[in-house]
Amino acid sequence: MAELSALQQALGITFNDPSLLEHALVHRSYLNENPDLVSDSNERLEYLGDAILGFVVAEKLYRDHPDFDEGDMTRLRSALVRKETLARVAETIELGDHLYLGKGETSSGGRHKPANLASALEAVIAAVYLDRDLKYTGEFILKLLDGELRKVVNKRAVIDYKSKLQELTQSREQKTPAYHVTGTAGPAHIRTFNVEVSLGDTVMGNGSGKSKKEAETEAAREALEKFYNYFTR
C-alpha cells in the first residue's frame, strides 16, 4: 500500500507502528473492492477517535475557560468536533490525498468529501492514541485544532460582548444600543472600520477592526468596560 512518510511529516509524528496509520486511511469502499488486501475499514478507529477528540476538547475548554458555563462549552465543543470543522483541518494536511478509496468513491470526488475527511481524521486520532498514549494524543489534537479553537472562542466573544451590552441597556434603560460606522481607512483589501456604539445621544464606546463586525465587537467591549460609570452617573 501507499508510502506514508509525507503524511507522517504533515502530522508531525513518526508512528512506531505505521500499520495503524495505514488502517486509519481505509474507507469502506476500498475494503469492498479489495477484501484480499485489507481486513477492515477505518470505521472502528473512527468511533474511538471521536470519543477521544470529544474528551480532549471538553477538557481544554473546561481548564482554559472557567468563565464558560455548561451551555457555552457544549456549543463550542460541538463547533470544534463537527464534520465541517474536521474536514477543514484534514484539508490543511492534505489527508484526502492519502485515503484508500474504491474506484467509484474516487471518481465521485471522495477525496474531498467532508464526511470522508472528517471520519479519516478521527480514525487518525485513534491511531495516534493506540500508537502512543492519551497525553501525547491530546497534545497532537490541540496542535491540529489550534486555529479552529481560537476561531470559535473569538466568535463566542463576538456574540457575548454585543449580546451582554444589549441585555444591560434594555434592562437598565429599556433601550437598544445602536452601532454606526464613523469612518474607514486603507485600501479595500486591508480596510479598517471605525465604529461607535451609542444609546440615544450618548456615545458609549468606540472600536476599530478589519470588518464592521470586528469593530462593533470592540466598541461593545469598550462600552461594557464603561457601563458602570454610565449607569451609575
KEKE-3310 file (N, C-alpha, C; in steps of 0.2 Angstrom, whole numbers, plus 5000, padded with zeros to 4 digits):
npx = (5004:5001:5015:5020:5027:5026:5014:5015:5025:5017:5008:5016:5022:5030:5026:5027:5021:5017:5007:4995:4992:4990:4979:4970:4966:4959:4945:4928:4923:4935:4938:4928:4930:4943:4945:4954:4966:4964:4958:4949:4939:4941:4932:4930:4941:4938:4926:4932:4942:4933:4927:4939:4943:4932:4933:4946:4944:4934:4940:4950:4942:4936:4947:4954:4944:4937:4926:4916:4900:4891:4883:4890:4902:4897:4892:4903:4912:4904:4905:4918:4921:4913:4908:4911:4921:4932:4934:4940:4951:4957:4959:4970:4981:4981:4975:4966:4972:4979:4970:4963:4953:4938:4936:4924:4921:4932:4931:4919:4923:4928:4939:4938:4927:4918:4913:4921:4933:4933:4929:4941:4950:4947:4949:4963:4967:4963:4972:4984:4983:4983:4995:5003:5000:4987:4990:5000:4992:4982:4990:4993:4981:4976:4986:4983:4970:4972:4970:4956:4951:4954:4947:4933:4932:4935:4924:4913:4916:4913:4899:4896:4900:4892:4879:4878:4879:4868:4858:4860:4858:4845:4839:4842:4839:4829:4831:4839:4856:4864:4874:4886:4895:4909:4919:4932:4947:4962:4966:4954:4957:4963:4956:4951:4939:4930:4920:4906:4896:4881:4869:4854:4858:4870:4887:4893:4904:4919:4926:4938:4942:4945:4934:4917:4909:4919:4924:4912:4911:4923:4919:4908:4914:4922:4912:4905:4915:4914:4902:4898:4901:4893:4879:4878:4879)
npy = (4994:5012:5024:5032:5042:5056:5060:5057:5067:5078:5077:5078:5067:5052:5036:5022:5010:5009:5003:5006:5019:5017:5009:5018:5025:5018:5018:5012:5009:5005:4993:4985:4983:4978:4965:4956:4963:4971:4969:4976:4992:5009:5012:5007:5013:5026:5028:5026:5037:5048:5048:5051:5063:5071:5071:5077:5090:5094:5094:5104:5116:5116:5118:5129:5140:5145:5154:5150:5143:5127:5127:5135:5128:5116:5121:5126:5115:5107:5114:5113:5099:5095:5089:5098:5106:5097:5092:5104:5105:5093:5095:5104:5097:5089:5077:5070:5066:5054:5044:5028:5023:5016:5013:5019:5028:5037:5042:5050:5061:5058:5060:5073:5075:5081:5072:5060:5065:5070:5058:5051:5058:5057:5044:5044:5051:5041:5031:5037:5038:5024:5021:5029:5037:5044:5057:5061:5061:5070:5082:5082:5083:5096:5104:5102:5107:5120:5133:5132:5132:5144:5152:5148:5152:5165:5169:5167:5176:5188:5187:5187:5200:5210:5205:5205:5218:5223:5216:5223:5236:5236:5231:5241:5253:5252:5252:5250:5247:5257:5255:5263:5266:5276:5279:5274:5267:5265:5254:5243:5229:5229:5236:5246:5248:5260:5261:5267:5265:5269:5275:5282:5299:5297:5292:5277:5269:5266:5258:5248:5239:5225:5222:5227:5220:5216:5228:5233:5224:5227:5240:5237:5230:5240:5248:5240:5240:5253:5254:5254:5267:5274:5270:5273:5286)
npz = (5000:5001:5003:5017:5023:5019:5024:5038:5041:5039:5049:5059:5067:5069:5067:5078:5075:5059:5053:5059:5056:5042:5042:5047:5036:5027:5018:5018:5005:4998:5005:5001:4988:4988:4996:4999:5001:5012:5029:5036:5038:5042:5051:5064:5071:5069:5077:5090:5089:5088:5101:5109:5104:5108:5122:5124:5119:5127:5139:5137:5135:5148:5157:5152:5152:5163:5165:5156:5155:5156:5145:5136:5134:5129:5116:5110:5110:5101:5089:5087:5085:5074:5058:5047:5052:5056:5043:5037:5044:5040:5027:5027:5030:5019:5019:5012:5000:5004:5006:5006:4994:4985:4968:4962:4973:4972:4959:4961:4968:4981:4988:4993:5000:5014:5024:5022:5025:5038:5045:5043:5049:5062:5064:5062:5073:5083:5079:5082:5096:5100:5096:5104:5118:5129:5134:5124:5113:5116:5115:5102:5096:5100:5094:5081:5080:5084:5077:5074:5086:5092:5084:5086:5100:5099:5091:5100:5109:5102:5100:5113:5119:5112:5114:5128:5131:5125:5133:5145:5143:5139:5150:5160:5154:5145:5132:5115:5110:5097:5083:5073:5058:5059:5051:5038:5034:5023:5009:5000:5002:5014:5023:5037:5049:5058:5072:5082:5096:5102:5114:5113:5113:5118:5117:5119:5117:5107:5093:5082:5068:5056:5050:5049:5059:5068:5072:5078:5089:5096:5100:5108:5118:5124:5128:5138:5147:5152:5157:5171:5175:5167:5170:5183:5185)
capx = (5000:5005:5021:5016:5031:5024:5008:5018:5028:5012:5005:5021:5023:5033:5022:5030:5018:5014:5001:4989:4990:4988:4972:4965:4965:4955:4937:4924:4923:4941:4938:4923:4933:4949:4944:4960:4971:4963:4953:4944:4939:4943:4926:4931:4945:4934:4922:4937:4944:4928:4927:4945:4943:4927:4936:4951:4941:4930:4944:4953:4938:4935:4953:4956:4939:4932:4920:4911:4896:4890:4880:4895:4906:4894:4891:4910:4914:4900:4908:4925:4921:4908:4911:4914:4927:4937:4936:4944:4958:4960:4962:4976:4986:4980:4973:4962:4977:4981:4964:4962:4946:4936:4936:4918:4921:4937:4928:4914:4926:4928:4945:4937:4920:4919:4912:4926:4939:4931:4930:4948:4954:4945:4952:4970:4967:4963:4978:4989:4982:4985:5002:5007:4996:4982:4994:5003:4987:4979:4994:4993:4974:4976:4990:4979:4964:4973:4967:4949:4949:4954:4941:4927:4932:4934:4917:4909:4917:4910:4892:4894:4900:4886:4873:4878:4878:4861:4854:4862:4854:4837:4836:4843:4836:4824:4834:4844:4862:4865:4881:4887:4902:4911:4925:4936:4954:4966:4963:4949:4959:4966:4952:4950:4932:4929:4913:4904:4890:4878:4862:4851:4863:4876:4891:4896:4911:4922:4931:4940:4943:4946:4927:4912:4908:4925:4924:4907:4913:4927:4915:4904:4918:4924:4906:4904:4920:4912:4895:4896:4901:4887:4873:4878:4880)
capy = (5000:5018:5026:5036:5047:5063:5061:5057:5073:5083:5076:5079:5061:5046:5031:5016:5005:5013:5000:5009:5025:5014:5006:5024:5028:5014:5019:5006:5007:5001:4987:4982:4981:4974:4962:4952:4967:4974:4965:4980:4999:5013:5014:5006:5018:5032:5028:5028:5044:5053:5049:5054:5070:5075:5072:5082:5097:5096:5096:5110:5121:5117:5120:5136:5145:5144:5158:5147:5138:5121:5128:5138:5123:5112:5124:5126:5108:5104:5118:5110:5092:5094:5086:5103:5109:5092:5092:5109:5103:5087:5098:5108:5092:5085:5070:5066:5063:5048:5039:5022:5023:5012:5017:5023:5034:5041:5046:5054:5066:5056:5063:5080:5074:5082:5066:5056:5068:5070:5052:5049:5062:5054:5037:5045:5052:5035:5028:5041:5036:5017:5021:5032:5037:5049:5063:5063:5062:5077:5087:5081:5086:5103:5107:5102:5111:5127:5138:5132:5133:5151:5155:5148:5156:5173:5170:5167:5183:5192:5186:5189:5207:5213:5202:5207:5225:5224:5214:5228:5243:5235:5230:5247:5259:5250:5255:5245:5251:5257:5255:5267:5267:5283:5281:5269:5269:5260:5251:5239:5223:5229:5242:5247:5251:5263:5261:5269:5262:5274:5274:5288:5303:5296:5288:5273:5265:5266:5252:5248:5232:5224:5221:5230:5216:5216:5235:5233:5220:5231:5246:5234:5228:5246:5251:5236:5242:5259:5254:5256:5274:5277:5268:5275:5293)
capz = (5000:5000:5007:5022:5026:5018:5029:5045:5041:5039:5055:5065:5071:5066:5070:5080:5071:5054:5050:5062:5052:5036:5044:5048:5030:5023:5018:5017:4998:4997:5008:4997:4981:4989:5003:5000:5003:5019:5033:5040:5036:5047:5055:5072:5073:5069:5083:5095:5089:5090:5109:5112:5102:5112:5128:5124:5118:5133:5145:5136:5137:5155:5160:5150:5152:5169:5164:5152:5158:5153:5138:5132:5132:5124:5109:5107:5108:5095:5084:5085:5083:5069:5052:5043:5055:5055:5036:5035:5047:5036:5021:5028:5030:5013:5021:5006:4995:5006:5008:5002:4992:4980:4961:4962:4978:4970:4954:4963:4972:4988:4992:4995:5003:5021:5028:5022:5028:5045:5048:5042:5054:5069:5064:5063:5080:5087:5078:5086:5103:5100:5095:5109:5124:5129:5134:5118:5108:5117:5113:5095:5094:5101:5089:5075:5081:5087:5073:5074:5093:5093:5080:5090:5106:5097:5089:5106:5112:5097:5102:5120:5120:5109:5117:5135:5131:5124:5139:5150:5141:5139:5157:5164:5151:5140:5125:5112:5108:5090:5080:5067:5056:5059:5046:5036:5031:5020:5003:5001:5004:5021:5026:5044:5050:5064:5074:5088:5099:5106:5117:5112:5111:5122:5114:5125:5116:5100:5091:5076:5066:5049:5047:5053:5065:5072:5075:5083:5095:5100:5103:5113:5123:5127:5132:5144:5152:5155:5159:5177:5176:5163:5173:5190:5184)
cpx = (5004:5011:5018:5021:5029:5018:5010:5021:5023:5009:5010:5023:5026:5030:5027:5028:5014:5008:4994:4987:4987:4980:4967:4963:4961:4947:4934:4923:4929:4941:4933:4926:4940:4949:4950:4966:4971:4958:4948:4944:4941:4938:4926:4935:4942:4930:4927:4940:4939:4927:4933:4945:4938:4930:4941:4949:4938:4934:4948:4949:4937:4941:4954:4951:4934:4926:4915:4907:4895:4887:4885:4900:4903:4893:4898:4913:4911:4903:4914:4925:4916:4912:4914:4921:4933:4939:4941:4951:4961:4963:4969:4982:4986:4979:4970:4966:4979:4976:4964:4954:4944:4936:4930:4918:4926:4934:4923:4917:4927:4934:4944:4930:4921:4918:4918:4932:4938:4932:4937:4952:4953:4949:4960:4971:4968:4970:4984:4989:4984:4992:5006:5003:4991:4985:4997:4997:4983:4983:4994:4986:4974:4981:4986:4974:4965:4970:4959:4947:4949:4949:4935:4926:4931:4927:4912:4910:4913:4902:4891:4895:4894:4880:4872:4877:4871:4856:4855:4857:4847:4835:4837:4839:4830:4825:4839:4850:4862:4872:4881:4894:4904:4917:4928:4942:4957:4962:4958:4951:4962:4962:4951:4943:4933:4922:4912:4897:4887:4871:4859:4857:4870:4881:4894:4902:4913:4926:4933:4942:4944:4939:4923:4910:4913:4925:4918:4908:4918:4924:4911:4908:4920:4918:4904:4909:4918:4905:4893:4896:4894:4880:4872:4879:4875)
cpy = (5006:5020:5032:5042:5054:5065:5061:5064:5079:5083:5078:5073:5055:5040:5025:5010:5009:5010:5003:5015:5022:5012:5012:5027:5024:5015:5012:5004:5003:4994:4982:4979:4977:4970:4957:4956:4970:4970:4970:4988:5003:5015:5013:5011:5025:5033:5029:5035:5049:5054:5052:5061:5074:5076:5077:5089:5099:5098:5103:5116:5122:5120:5128:5142:5144:5149:5155:5142:5132:5122:5131:5132:5118:5114:5124:5120:5105:5108:5115:5103:5090:5092:5092:5106:5104:5091:5098:5108:5098:5090:5101:5103:5087:5078:5066:5063:5056:5043:5034:5022:5018:5017:5022:5029:5039:5045:5051:5060:5064:5058:5070:5080:5076:5076:5061:5058:5068:5063:5049:5052:5059:5048:5038:5047:5046:5031:5031:5038:5029:5016:5024:5032:5043:5056:5066:5065:5068:5082:5088:5084:5093:5107:5107:5107:5118:5133:5138:5134:5141:5155:5154:5151:5163:5174:5171:5174:5188:5192:5189:5197:5211:5211:5205:5214:5227:5222:5220:5234:5242:5234:5236:5253:5258:5252:5250:5250:5251:5258:5259:5267:5274:5285:5274:5271:5263:5257:5245:5232:5223:5235:5241:5251:5254:5263:5264:5266:5267:5272:5281:5293:5302:5291:5284:5269:5266:5260:5252:5241:5231:5222:5225:5226:5216:5223:5236:5229:5224:5237:5243:5233:5235:5249:5247:5238:5249:5259:5256:5263:5277:5276:5271:5282:5297)
cpz = (5000:5005:5011:5025:5025:5023:5036:5046:5042:5046:5061:5069:5066:5070:5072:5076:5065:5051:5053:5058:5045:5037:5044:5041:5025:5024:5016:5009:4995:4999:5004:4991:4982:4996:5004:5002:5010:5022:5036:5037:5042:5052:5062:5075:5073:5075:5089:5095:5090:5098:5112:5110:5106:5119:5129:5123:5124:5139:5144:5137:5144:5159:5159:5151:5157:5169:5160:5156:5154:5145:5133:5129:5128:5117:5106:5105:5102:5089:5082:5083:5077:5062:5048:5046:5054:5048:5034:5038:5042:5030:5021:5028:5024:5014:5016:5001:4997:5008:5003:5000:4986:4973:4961:4967:4975:4964:4955:4968:4979:4992:4995:4999:5011:5025:5028:5025:5035:5048:5048:5048:5061:5069:5065:5070:5085:5085:5082:5094:5104:5100:5100:5116:5124:5130:5128:5113:5109:5115:5105:5092:5095:5097:5083:5075:5083:5084:5074:5081:5094:5089:5083:5096:5104:5095:5095:5110:5108:5099:5109:5122:5118:5113:5125:5136:5130:5129:5144:5149:5141:5146:5161:5161:5146:5133:5122:5109:5100:5088:5074:5065:5055:5054:5044:5034:5028:5013:5005:5004:5011:5024:5033:5045:5057:5066:5081:5090:5104:5109:5117:5109:5114:5118:5120:5123:5108:5099:5084:5074:5058:5046:5052:5060:5070:5076:5080:5089:5099:5104:5109:5119:5128:5131:5138:5149:5156:5158:5166:5178:5172:5167:5180:5190:5189)
residu = (MET:ALA:GLU:LEU:SER:ALA:LEU:GLN:GLN:ALA:LEU:GLY:ILE:THR:PHE:ASN:ASP:PRO:SER:LEU:LEU:GLU:HIS:ALA:LEU:VAL:HIS:ARG:SER:TYR:LEU:ASN:GLU:ASN:PRO:ASP:LEU:VAL:SER:ASP:SER:ASN:GLU:ARG:LEU:GLU:TYR:LEU:GLY:ASP:ALA:ILE:LEU:GLY:PHE:VAL:VAL:ALA:GLU:LYS:LEU:TYR:ARG:ASP:HIS:PRO:ASP:PHE:ASP:GLU:GLY:ASP:MET:THR:ARG:LEU:ARG:SER:ALA:LEU:VAL:ARG:LYS:GLU:THR:LEU:ALA:ARG:VAL:ALA:GLU:THR:ILE:GLU:LEU:GLY:ASP:HIS:LEU:TYR:LEU:GLY:LYS:GLY:GLU:THR:SER:SER:GLY:GLY:ARG:HIS:LYS:PRO:ALA:ASN:LEU:ALA:SER:ALA:LEU:GLU:ALA:VAL:ILE:ALA:ALA:VAL:TYR:LEU:ASP:ARG:ASP:LEU:LYS:TYR:THR:GLY:GLU:PHE:ILE:LEU:LYS:LEU:LEU:ASP:GLY:GLU:LEU:ARG:LYS:VAL:VAL:ASN:LYS:ARG:ALA:VAL:ILE:ASP:TYR:LYS:SER:LYS:LEU:GLN:GLU:LEU:THR:GLN:SER:ARG:GLU:GLN:LYS:THR:PRO:ALA:TYR:HIS:VAL:THR:GLY:THR:ALA:GLY:PRO:ALA:HIS:ILE:ARG:THR:PHE:ASN:VAL:GLU:VAL:SER:LEU:GLY:ASP:THR:VAL:MET:GLY:ASN:GLY:SER:GLY:LYS:SER:LYS:LYS:GLU:ALA:GLU:THR:GLU:ALA:ALA:ARG:GLU:ALA:LEU:GLU:LYS:PHE:TYR:ASN:TYR:PHE:THR:ARG)
# end
